[in-house]
Every structure is written in C-alpha cells, then in structure tokens.
Amino acid sequence: MATAEKTAPTQSTWISIAELIDHTLLRPEATRSQIVRLCEEAVNFRFNAVFVHPSYVAVAAAMLRDSNVKVGTPIGFPQGATLTTVKRFEALEAVRLGAQELDMVLNIGALKSGCYEFVGSDICAVAEAAHNAGAILKVIFETCLLTREEKIKACELSVAAGADFVKTSTGLAGGGATVEDVKLMRSVVGERAGVKAAGGIRTAAEVQAMLDAGANRIGTSSGVSIVRELGAPAFSS
C-alpha cells in the first residue's frame, strides 16, 4: 500500500503562513526601488517583516510606519567576525532608524575556537541594545559550518545571552536550512526561544517541512511565490 504524502499547507492557510515569513532582500545590488517594492509586497501579502540592509532601514521604516509589518536588518552580516563594539553600535543605529528585529551573525570562528565566554558576551551586547529599544534579537549560526556539538553549544549560549530566536543560516556560506538542523535547534532551546529557518527555502512544501521540524519563523526571498502557491491573490503596485 502506498503511503500518503505530506502535503503543503492548504489554500485557506496562506495568511497564517505569510505571517511567519520574514520577506528578505539582502543582495548587495539591491536598489531603493526594489526595497520599496519589497515593502509594498509585505503589506499586501501580510508578511511578518521585511529584512533589508541597515542602510535601507530608514526607507523601510518610513514606508511601513502605518502597517503591521515590522522592519528587520542583519547585524555583523554576513560573516559575524566584526568587533562586538561595532555590532553593538550597528544595532543601536538600526533600532534608532526604526528596526524592530535584528538578526546578528554569531562569531563563528570564536565558537569553533572554544571561546564561549566571548561568544556569549558578543550576543549579550547586541541583545541588550535590541531589548532596550523594544526590538527582538535572532542569532544566526551558519549551521553548514558547524558540527552537531557546536550547534548545540551555539543554542545554549544564545539563550543564556538573551536571544529571542536562534536562526540556521544567512544562505551565503554554501548551505541553508535543513530539517535536521531545525529539529536539533528546537530540541535544545525548547520553548525558551524561537527557531528561524532561513537559507534555500523556496516552496510551500519546504516551509511546511521546516514548521513541522519546529521552526516558528521563516526567512526567505521567495515569500511571494510561496504564498501565491498557497492561493494568495495577485498583487500589482
């Protein structure tokens, strides 16, 4: 007897899926007009947030001021190797300009070197800057570069330092989110933090797989095609 395949979310759930998506445009060549379009799409398709480079935060914040869509930006992107003082300053400037969600890249080299106190203090400095402004912090691990033990340690350090979410990937290091990594991260953080799956998620079925594994936020540049796949109406500005 053939086994039933797991299906993607039904048409009636496109809004509930959209509300979990961080609609992302972080290409280096992204233009202002593309950011404007991203914000328009986010409002029309009811995405949770837009994620843009720090230099575009003010533009996005102005466009989304009267909407329910949040503005997010990465910190220490994409390698996570900038100084803690620089990450903290970047975070302070981002929230001053209107960012409500910060996704910082963990210092990967420090983690792999066993410098756990430094990694924790690096996260804590950005968490403090975010939380003092009422923003939330997600910590990006770049899971494709870490061992299983390092992923577990990264989860523990992030939660202890006050992170609100742990996140799989930037999508720029040769690998993205996997079901196995999301399951592992959720098993470690439990209900103490959210789990954001990001990197290479392009279809509704992939979104559902990540949610089933324990993610409660999705980062993707394919949000429009995903919700259209689920039955969202067409949108044109």
Secondary structure, DSSP 8 states (H G I E B T S, - for coil): ----------GGGHHHHHTTEEEE---TT--HHHHHHHHHHHHHHT-SEEE--GGGHHHHHHHHTTSS-EEEEEESTTT--S-HHHHHHHHHHHHHTT--EEEEE--HHHHHTT-HHHHHHHHHHHHHHHHHTT-EEEEE--GGGS-HHHHHHHHHHHHHTT-SEEE---S-SS----HHHHHHHHHHHTTSSEEEEESS--SHHHHHHHHHHT-SEEEES-HHHHHHHTT------
